[in-house]
Amino acid sequence: MPTAFCPNCDEEITLQAPRLGQVVICPSCGTELEVVSVKPLELDFLFEEEEEWEEEWGEEEEEEEEW
């Protein structure tokens, strides 16, 4: 089975059938990771673009309302 290491805590993580874009949670530290390469298996921190975009716009809208 393919294995990779958590970029946060270096825990070895084994996946049975990894898929590109698959979200994995490190069993050791709980970090949300994403499969960014299948051959070789590579994991990276999960980037949730939509949530960050909403947070940025939400903060700006609140600031504008105070004026």
GITAGI-V754773 format. One record per residue. N is the residue number from 1. RES is the residue in one small letter. SS is DSSP state (alpha for helix, beta for strand, coil for the rest). Layout:
N:RES:SS
N:RES:SS
This chain:
1:m:coil
2:p:beta
3:t:beta
4:a:beta
5:f:beta
6:c:coil
7:p:coil
8:n:coil
9:c:coil
10:d:coil
11:e:coil
12:e:beta
13:i:beta
14:t:beta
15:l:beta
16:q:coil
17:a:coil
18:p:coil
19:r:coil
20:l:coil
21:g:coil
22:q:coil
23:v:beta
24:v:beta
25:i:beta
26:c:coil
27:p:coil
28:s:coil
29:c:coil
30:g:coil
31:t:coil
32:e:beta
33:l:beta
34:e:beta
35:v:beta
36:v:beta
37:s:beta
38:v:coil
39:k:coil
40:p:coil
41:l:coil
42:e:beta
43:l:beta
44:d:beta
45:f:beta
46:l:coil
47:f:coil
48:e:coil
49:e:alpha
50:e:alpha
51:e:alpha
52:e:alpha
53:w:alpha
54:e:alpha
55:e:alpha
56:e:alpha
57:w:alpha
58:g:alpha
59:e:alpha
60:e:alpha
61:e:alpha
62:e:alpha
63:e:alpha
64:e:alpha
65:e:alpha
66:e:alpha
67:w:coil
